[in-house]
């Protein structure tokens, strides 16, 4: 029985978009006959250290390291704290004798974990790239120092070179990685999936989010649910909401937390946009209820982001039979796939008027909205489902070992 070491940047105690991916991948690998040794952190203690689906698993061993909560704006402090976590993880896994392969989760300091594994463990490494550092930070304006950005790009190339397999979450990301000199044979696209065992459309009458906030069924809800961070274009939401202000039955639902949430709320109040409503982050078990609440979903990303990261909520929304309006880079594969499959509308992320036009097109045409949702649901089941994608990881580990 092969033992795979999972080195994860964050822990299950802290809500995050990768939690359901890691938990379902570990569960399916255990069911496929692997042993798993998980090293994770503990920061917020909002959730339990281990989700119920992984509790009492015979061949799962978990080590949890306590870490400090550091503001995202404290860039240097965060970087060194993450590096320290990599070395604390090393102190644990260097004592484990039966590791056969390693899964490394992406983060800005992933280079430390990869080099430590390479030189001290000497086992095959699968590097799961969720967010291309520093690409998304550069394109979102968080990292503006060109010299520092160049340094981080070169460090990432070392991480790519010393990994045996790279998995990326889109074809756009695969193209960017290969452009950085990585052999295309070791780069594999595996999208962020939804759990087709549990995620589904929840009828309005049964919806817990609807009941919690006493929502009106007569409104047209344009929803964004997720992290309101630096890649999230909140200014696009403000501009589109201003253009649609006269439509009293159109409400923009903004659900979640993030570094840009406070300034987003402040600017919304300054502009007196009463058609935007904010809601707090909901627990993971409410995912189906939250996404089933909206009439359509709106995913606004800043220019240059889509090749470095991908919105993981797309598959979840398809599972809940919801049509998506994207404002993303026109030249990306992600942009074109929605038109190609007839399952949503993509609009360039420099044109609020076109976004408003797309929303009104779906507002006035219920039949088209339903058809696109049905197309997305079928596509999502084939392309974004857990059952299709975790087995791709399992197959890669089988080949790697």
N, C-alpha and C positions, 0 to 999 in steps of 0.2 A: 504494500500500500504506500503510494507516494505521498510525501508530506510537503505542502506548499506553504511558504511563509508569506503572509500578507502584511506589508508595512503600510499602514494607512495614516494619512496626515491628520485627520480628525477622528473623533470617536462618535459612537452612536448617541452619546449623551447630548451632543450638540446638534440641533436640527440643521439639515443641509441637503442640497439636491442630490448628493451621491449616496446618502444613507440607504435608500431602498435598492440601489444598484449593488452596493457591496453586500448587503444582507442576502439578497436573492442569489447573487453569484456564489457566495460561500455556501448557502443552503444547497444549491444545485450541484456544486462540486462535491460536497459531502455525500449527497445522494448518488453521485456517480462513482464513489469509491475512493475519494481522496481524503487524506487527513489535512486539516487546516490549522496552522498556528497564526493567530492574529495578534498584531501589536497595534494598539490604538491609543489615542489620548483621551483625557477627561478634562473638560474646561468648565462648561456651564452647569452640568448636572440637571439640565431640563428634562431629559429623557433618562431611562434606565441605561446602564452600560451595555446591555445586550438586549436586542429585541426579542419578543416572545418566540418568534419563528426559529431562533437559534439557541434558545435555552435548553440545557440538558442534552445537547448533541454529543454523542459518544466520542467522536473523533475531532472535536473542536477544542483547542486550547487557546485561551485568551489572556493576554497581558495588557494591563491598562496603566498608562503613565499620566500622572497629574501634571497639568500645565496651567500657566497663568493666562488670563484674558487680557489681550493687548489690543488697543484701538487700531483699526486698519490704517488710520492716518499716521501712526507711528511706524513708518516703513522700515527704518533701520533696526529698531528695537524688535519688530516682528521677525525680520529676517534672521537675526542672530538667535532669537528664541526658537525658531523652527530648526535652525542648525543644531542647537543644543538638543532638541528632541530627537534628531536623527542619531546623535551620539548616545543618548540615553537608550534608544531602541537597540543600538549596536551592543550595548552592555548586556542586554537580555538575549538577543538571538545568537551571539557568539558562543553561548553556553549550550545551545541546542544542537544535538549531534546528528539528528536524522532528517535534516532538511534536504529536499531534492530540487526545489525550484523556488523562485521568488516573484511575487506580484508586488510592484511598487506603484503607489498612487501618486499622481502628479501634484507638485507644489513648487514654489519658487526655489526651495532648497533641496530638491530631489537629487541633485548631483551628489550630495554627501552620502545619502543612503545607497545610491548606485555604486559609487566608488568603494565604499566600505564593504558591500556585498562582493564586488568584483575582486578585491584584493584579499579579503579575509575569509570569505565563504566559498568563493569560486564555484558558484552554482548558476545555472541559466536564469536570466532576468527577463521578465515581461514587464515593460514600462507602459502603464495605462495613462495616456495623455488625455486629460479632460479639458485642460485650458492651457494653451501654448504661451508659456512665459518666455520673454516679457512682452510678446506681441500684443495681447489684449490690454496690458497696462500702458503700452506706448500709444496704441490707437485710441484709448479712452482718455488720454491726457494725464493719467496718474503719474507716469514716468516720462518726464520731458527732457531729462539730461541725456544727450546723445552718447556721450562717452560711457556713462553707466549702462545705458541700454545695449550698446555694442558689447560691453563686457558680459552682460547676462546672456546675450545671444550666443556668444562663443562658449560660455559655460554650458548652455543647453546642448550645443553641438557635441560636447564631450559626453553628456548624459546619453544622447542618442547613440553615439558611437559605442559606448560601453554596455548598451542593452542588447540582448539577443533578439527580442521581438518588441515592436512598438505597436500599440493599438491606439487608434484615433477615432473620434466620434462623428466624423463626416468626411466626404470626399474632398471638400474644400480644405479641410485640415490636412488630409493626406497629401494633397498637392503642395501645401506650404512646407510640410516636413521634408518631402522629397526635394524641393527647391533648395533646402539647406544642406544638401549633399548626402542625405541618407539613402541607402540602397532600397529601392522600391519593393524589393522582394521581402524585406523584413517589416514593412509597414502595412498594417491591416485595419480596415475600417469596420468598426463595430459600434453601432449607434447606441445612445442611451435609451434604454427600453422602459416600457411600463409593464407592470405585473399583470398579465392577462388572467391570473387566477383571482384577482381581487378588484382591479380597477374597471369600472363600468359606469354607464350612465345611470344616475339616480333620479327617479321621477320627482317632479316638483313637490308633490304631496308628501313624499317620504324624506325629502331633503333636510338634513340636520342644519346646514348652514342657512337655508331659507327660514327655518323655524327660529333659529338662534337670533336672527336680526329682523325677523318679521318683514321679509321682503315682499314687494308688490309684484304679482305675476304679470301685470299689465305693462311693465317697463321693458325697454330694450337695453340689456346690460352688455356693455363693452368692458371686458375684464382683462386685467393683468394680475396674475397671482404668482409671486415669486420674490426673488431678491432684487431690491431696488438699489443696486450698487452702481459702480462706475460705468459698466457696459450698458446699463439701462438708460435709454434716452428719455428722461422725464420731461424734457423741454418739448419733445415731439408730442407727448400726451397733452401738455398744456396748450400747445398751438392747435391741435386737432379739436380738443374740447372747446376752445374758444370759437372755432369755426362752426361747431355744431350746437352752440349754446341756445339757439332759438328752438331746438327740438327738445321740448320739456320732458318727453318720455324716454330720451336717451340718457343713460347714466353710466359714467365711467367708474367701475369698481377697481380700486387699487388695493390689493391684498398682500400683506407681507411686511418685511423689515428690510433694512439695508442702509448703507452709509449716505445715500442720497434722499432718504425718505423725509427727513426734517426740512431740508431746503425745498424739496418738492411741495410739501404742505404749505410752507411759508409763501412760496411764489403763487401757489393756487389761491391763497387767501388775499394776497396783494391784487391779483387779477380778478378777484371776486367770481371765480368759476364754481358756481354752486352745483354743477353737473358732475363734479368729481367727488367721490366718497371713499374714504380710507377705512380699511379694516385691518386688524392685527393678524399676524401669522397664525395659521391653524395647524394643529398636530397632523402627523403623517396619515393617521387613519381617516382624516377628513378630506383627503385628496379628491376622491370621487364626488363627494358632495359639493366641494368648492367649485370644481371645474364644470359640474353639471348645472350650476346656478346661472352661468353666463349665457347670453344669447349668441355672442361671438367672442373670440379671444383676440386681443391685440398684443403683438410682440414687437416692441420698438427697440432696435439696437443701434448703437452709434456706428458711424462709418468705420470700416476696417475690422470690426469685431468678428464677423461671421466666420472668417477663415481661421481665427484663433480660438474660437469657442462656439458652441451651438446651444440654443435653448432646449434644455432637456424636457420642458413641458410639452413640446409638440406632440410626442407620442401619447402622453397622458390625455391631452385634449381630443385626439383622434379616438382614443378608447371610449371617451365620454360623448362621442358623436357631436363635436363642436367644430365649427368652421373657424379658421385662423386667418387673420389679416396681419401680415408681416411688413415692417418697414426695415429693410436690410439692403445690403449692397446688391446692385442690379447684376453684376457680373459673377455672382456666386451660384453654385449648384443648388444651394438651399433656396435661393430666390426662385429659380426656374422650376424646381420640382413640384411646387404647389400648382403652378399653371399647367405643367405637363400632365399631372395626375388629376386635374380638375377638382382639387380638394381644398382650395383656399385662394386668397389673393395676396400677392407680394407686390409691394410698392417701394420705389427708391426711398432711401432714408434721408433725403434732402428736400422732400416735397410734402409738407403737411396738407396741402390742398388735395393732392392725389389720395392721401390716406383717408381724409374725410369723405372724398368721393367714393372710395371703396367701401367704407362703412355704410354710407347711404345706399349704395347699390344693394347691399345685403339687407339693409333696413326695409327697403321698398319691395324686395323680391324674396319672399319667404321660401318659395319653391326652389329657387337657386341655392339658397342657404342650406336647405335640407339635403338637396342633392350633393352639394359639396361635403357636407358632414358625413353622408353615407359613403362617399368615395374615400374620404379620409379614414373612416372606420375600417374599411376593407384594406386599404393600403397599410394602415397602422398594424393590423393583425399580422400582415405578412412581413413588414419591415421593422417595426418598432416593438414587437412583443418580446417578453421575457423568454418564452419557450423557443423562439428563433435565435436569440442572441447569446444567452448564457452558454448554449451548446457550442457556439463559435469559440468562446474562451476555452471551454473544456477541450475542444479539438486542438487548439493551439498549444495548450499545455501538454497534451498527449504527444504532439509532434516535437515539442521542445525538449521533452524528457526522454 
